[in-house]
Amino acid sequence: MNNQQDPENPVNTSFQPTSGAPTGGPTEQYRDSSDQTMPGKMADAQGTPQNPYAHLRDDAYNAYATQVNTAQWEGQPEAQSMAGWPATESAEVPAEPKSKRKVGLATALGLMLVASIGTGVLTAATVGKPSHVTHDYNALNEKSVPRAENLPAGSVEAVAQRVLPSVVSIQVSSRRGSGEGSGSIISSDGQVLTNHHVVGDAKNGGLIEVTLNDGSVHPADYVASDASTDIAVIKIRDVQGLPVLKFGDSSQVAVGQEVVAIGSPLGLSATVTSGIVSALNRPVRASGGEGGESSLIDAIQTDAAINPGNSGGPLVDMEGNLIGMNSVIASLSSGSSGQSGSIGLGFAIPANQAKRIAQQLVETGQVKQPVIGVKVSQSSEYRGALVAEVDPKSPAGQAGVSRGDLVTKVNDRVIDNADALIAAVRSQEFGQTITLEIMKPDTKETHTIQVTLPPQ
């Protein structure tokens, strides 16, 4: 949806939800007494060398022959034939070693001419007309070149053809206004994965319409959503046999990997953009939704163009698998009204997290997140997450985490603020054991603690 820039921060970088030529044939060759092949000459039936150009007596030939005969040649007779016009038919000049050969102007001219024709020598077939006469070519009179029938595997075009049928445009109307976004079909009977900030206003009554890739418009129902993770599921009414977008494993996504984003930016449905994964594990908090609630995602950063209206649409790999859901963009706003477009900083919810939460929403309508049982301070005094309070019965409390501890790492991931810790924990699986690196701010001593997350 299209959200306004915070009027108290008129000029800054903010994170915003994103809803909204012919050649002749080869000549015959003969060998002389030194067993050297002499290109550019032909032999008669008795093997006597013949000049294939003897029948050419026009001005172009005479001018060209004069140029070749008067040039300073310091080489073998084949050097003369390289220009395409033998000066004499029986010239015999002792060959010099190649290391001593000098390339004169005439030689250079000859090489340029040969290169432009595309064969090693000029043949009688290519000199039937004076060399200065060319054939006019007009593309307007030619047939258009047809497309290649087979698309290159892994191309953006191939990915788009595979994924587009599984991407929808979403329009929402409610008492609070109207908005638009995108979504991914995740079941053949019409379940669609999208963002909470796209459809959240329809929770307590509203109209949701979905436009499929074929242009047909269908009503849809709100199923469930979660504001804190910005994930929602809706269901298209009375449909079956829809194409489904498959989930990829977002834990295997790598920085620099090519990706494709698809959605409906600014209402322009079925828009395809491409880029790479710019970074991983970006804790991004975006405001919006019910009562001004904010969401926190452990995002995949991409430079694929994402704009308002892309929200809820898929970020896919080059096999067409969903690895993220486009949700937030960073933009530079020049004032309190409106928002700018893509500046190459887009953020997507990792597919593993989106899949886990969507399954909970479909099955129970509620979301549970992995937690360690601590409250953290938003203080920027330290580089890390400062523990402000610990539940003694929580996984962290039982593992020995204390108030005042500074969490600086989760496994191998560096933690530099409170949001980074929350996002890192939420990205883990239920029941998983993680390693926290703890530093005591007063003594600067560090140690590690093993914490097992609770089961779901």
N, C-alpha and C positions, 0 to 999 in steps of 0.2 A: 504494500500500500504506500501511498505517497504521504509521508509524514513531514511536518514542519520542522525547520531548524530551531534550536533553542534560542529564543530572542536574547537571552543573557550572554550568549557566546556568538556574536554576529560574524566574526571572522576567525575561523579555526578549522582544524581537521576534525570532523565528527563522524561517528558511526551511525548509519541510518539503515532501517529496513529497506529492502529493495523492491517492494511490491510496486509496483509500477514498471638449276641450269643444265641443259642437255650436254652430253659429251659424246665424242666419236668412239668407235671401237678400236681395239689395239692394232698397231701395225705389225706386219711380219718383220722378222729380224734375221740377220745373217751374221756369220762370224768371219773376221778377217784372218790373216795369217798369224796374228798374235793371239788368236782365240778370244778376242774381245768382242762382246756384243755391241753392235752399233745401232742404237735406236734411231728411228726417224728415217731410215732408208728401206727400200724394198728391193727385191731381186726378181729378175724375169725367170722364165722357165729354165734357162741355162745357168742360172745363179749369178748372172752379171748384175751388179748393182744398178738400179734405175733411180732416177730422180722422180718422185711421185708428184712433184709440183711443176713439171715441165710444161704442162698444158695451161698453167696459170700465167697470163701475160698482161694482166690489167695493171692499172696505175698503182693499186694498193700493193700488189706483189713487188713491182719494181722499186717502189719507195722503201718497202720493208727490206728487200734484198740489199739495197744500197746501204741502208743503215747497218745491217749485219756485216757486210763485206768490208766496210770502212772502219768498223770498231776495232779496238786494240785487243786482239785475242792472244792470250799467252797459255794456251792449254791444248787439249786434245781435240780431235775433230768432233767428238761427242759433245764438247762444250758448245760448238756451233749449233749442233742439232737441237740442243736444249732450247734455243730460241725458236725452234720450229722450222727454220729455213736454212738448209746447208748452203754455205757460200759457194762451194764448187762440189762437183760430184766426185772428184777423185783426189781431193786434198789429202795429203799425208803429212802430218806434223808429228814429230817425235813427242811422246808424252812426257811431261815433267812430273816429278813426284807430287802427290796431292798436297803435301805440306807446303810446297812452294807456289801453289796456284793462287793467283790473285783474281778476285771477282771484280770485273769492270762494270761500267754502267750498262752496257748491252746485256751482260749476263744477268744483272739484277732485273732489267726489264723483262727478260725472257722468263725468269723464275716467277715474277709477279703474274705474267700472262698465263703460265701453266697452272699456277695455284688457283687462279680465278676460274679456270675451266674444270679443274678437278681431276685431271689425269696426269701421268708422268711425262707424256710427250704430246705434241700436237700431231694429229693424224690428218690424212687427206680428207676424211669425212668432216672434220671440224673446220677446214679452211676452204670449203667450197664457195664461201662468200668472203669478201674482204673483211678483215678483222674489225674494222671500225663500224660495220653494219650490225646492229643488234635487233632482236625481236621485241617489239613492244608488248608488255604484259599488263593487262588491265583486270584487276580483281573483280570489277563489276560484271565482267563477262564470263566469269568462272563460277562453277558450282561451289556452294559452301562446303567446307570440310566437315564431315560427320563426326560426332563424338565417339570416343572409344566406348565399345560396348561394355567392357569389364572395368569396374572401378578398382583402383589400387586398394589392396587390403590395408586397413588402418588409416585410410585417408579421412580428412574431415568430412568429405562428401559421403563416404561410405557410412561413417558413424551417424551422420545426420539422417540418412535414409532409414537406418535401422531404428533410431531412437524417436524421431519425430512423431510417429503414430502413437507413442505411449505418453506424450506430453500434452497437457490441456491448459487452456486459459480459464481463469476463474473470475467471475464478477459477483460482488457481494453488495447487497442493498439492505440497510437497516435504519433504525431510528437515528443512529449516530452519523449516518451518511452512507456513502458508497465507496467502494474500493475495488481494486483488481490485483491479481497475482497469477501465479502459475502453479502447476502441480504435476506429479508423476503417477501414472496408473500403476498400482501395485497388486491388483487382483483383477481377474477377467470379468468379475461381476460388478466392477465399478468403484472399488476403494481407491482413493487418491491421497497421496502423501503431500502435504503442503505446510506452510508456516501458520502458527497461531495468529500472528498479527495480520494475516490475510483474511482468515475466516472467523476470528474470535468474536467479532461484533454480532455474528449470527447465532451465537450460543443461546441467547434468550429471545430468539425470534428474529427472523430476517430471511431474505431471499438469496439463495445461492444458485447461480447458473454456471454451467460448465460447457465450454466450446471445445469439441474434439478436433483433431487434426483434419478431418474431412469437412469441417465447417458446420456440422450439426450441433445444435444447442440443446442441452438437457438440464432439467432441474436436478439439484443435488441436496442432500441432507447433511447437516452437521453431525458428526459422530462424537468426537472428543478432541480436546487439545490441552496443552500444558504451556502456560505463559512463561515459566522459568526457563524452559528449554526451547521455546518458540517452535514447537512441533504440533501438528494437528492432522487429523484424518477426517475426510468427508466421503460420502458415498453417492455416486451417480444413480439416479433412479432408473429402474426398468431397463437395464442393459445387460448384455452377456457376450462372452467371446471377445472381449476387448484385448488388445495387445498389451502385454505387461512388461515393465522395465525391471530387469534383474538387478539385485544388489551385488556390488563388488565388495572386496575386503579393504576397507579404508585403512587398516593397520599396515598395509603393504604399499600405500601411496608414498611416492618419493618426490623430493624437491627436484624440479626441473622436468618432471613428467608432463607430457602433453595431455591436455584435457579440452573438453568441449562443453560449453554452457548453452542450454536451450530454455527459452521462456518467452514471455510476452512483455518486454520492456515498453513502457508508455503505451500499452494497448496493442502493440504490433506483434500479433501472435506468431508462433513458430519461427522466432528469430534465433539464428545460430551464430554463436561467436566461439572463438578458439583462443587458447593461450597455453600457459604452463602452470604447474603448481609452484607458487612463489615461496611458500613457507608452510610449515606445519605447526600444530600446537599453539595457535594464537588465541589467547583468552580474550574474547571480545564481548563487551557488554553493550547492549542496545536498549534504549528506552522505547516505550510504546506499549500498546495493549491495554488491558483492563486496568483502570485506576492508575495509569502511569507506571505499571509494573515493568521491570526491566528483565531482560533475558541475558543469560551468560552462556556462551557456546565456546567449546574448545575447537576453534575453527581451522579449516584448510584455507589458506590464502591463495588467491589466483589472480593473474593479470588478464584473464579473459573478460571481455567487456560485460559488466553487469550493471543494470540500471533499474530505477523504480519500475516495478511490474515483473521483474525476474524472480521475485521472492517465491519460494516454494518449488521452483523449477530445478531440474537436475543438473549436476555437474558430473559428467561421465568420462570414463577413460576411453582410449582409442579402440577398445573392443565393444564399446557401447554399454558398459555396466555402470550403474549408479554408484559413485564413490562419495558424493556429497550433495547436500541440498542448499542451493544458493539462498542466502538469508539477509546479509548485511553488506553495505558498501561504506567505504570511507569517502567523504566528499568535502570539497572546499566551497563553502557557501559565502556569498558576498553580502548577505544580509539576512534578516530574520524571515523573509518571505521566500518560499520556493527552496529548491535544492538542486545542486549541480549534478551532472551525470557522472559517468565512470571516469575515474582517474587511474585506473589499473590496480585498484585495491579493493578486491571483492573477497567475501568470506562465506564459506559454506560449512554447514553442520556435517561432520563426518558420517558416512553411511552406517557404520556399525552402531553408533549411538542413535541415529535416527531410526534404524530398524528396531532396536531394542525398545525404544520408547513407543514407537507406533504400535508394536505388538501389545504392549501394556494397555494403550489407549483403546485398541479394538477389543481386547479381552475383558478389561476391568473398568475402563473409563478413567483410570487414575494412573499416576506415575510415581514410581519409587526410584530413588537414586542412591548409588553407593555413597556412604558417608563414613567418616572416621570419628565423628563425635567431638569436634572442636569448633570454637568460634574464633575468628581471626580478626585482627585489627587492620583497618584501612590505612594506618599510618605509613607515611612515605619516608620515615626516618631511617628505616633499615631496608636493605636489599634482601627480601625474603618475605615470608608470611609469618607475622608475629602472632603467637597464640595468646588470645585474651582470656579464654575460658575453656576448661576441659570437663567433659562428663566422665566421672570416674568409672562408670559402668560401660562406657563406649569402647570400641576397639582401640582408639588412641590412648584413652585413660588406662586401660588394662595393659597396654604395651609400654607404658612409662612416659608418655608425653606429658609435660608439665606446663603450667601457665608461665608465660614469659619466654618460652622456647621460640627459636626462630627456625622455621622450616625452610631449608635452602634447596632441597632436591626431593623429587619423587622418582624413585628408581634412578635413571640416568638423565632425567629431565630437570633443568635448572628452574627453580621457582624464585621469582623476583618480586612478587606482590601477592596480596590476598586472593585476588581473582584467579591468578595462575594456579594456586593450590586447589581452589574449589573446582576449577575446570579440569585439572589433572586427575583429581579423585573421581569426578563424574565420568571420566572417559574410561575408567577401569571396569572390569566385569565383577559382578557379585561373587563373593567368596574368594576373590583373588588376594594373594599376599603381596604387599608392596613394601618397598624400603624407603624410609624417610631419613634424610640427612638433617640432623639437628645441630644448631649452633647456639651456645650460650652467649648472648650479647655482651655481658659484662666481662667474661674471660676469653671470648673468641674461640673457646674449645669446641670441637665438633665430634659427634659420634652418630652412629646409625641405629635405627630402630625398625624392627619388622612389625608391620601392622596387617592383620588379616581383616578384610572387609566382610561385613555381615552377608549372609545369604539373602536371596531375594524374598 
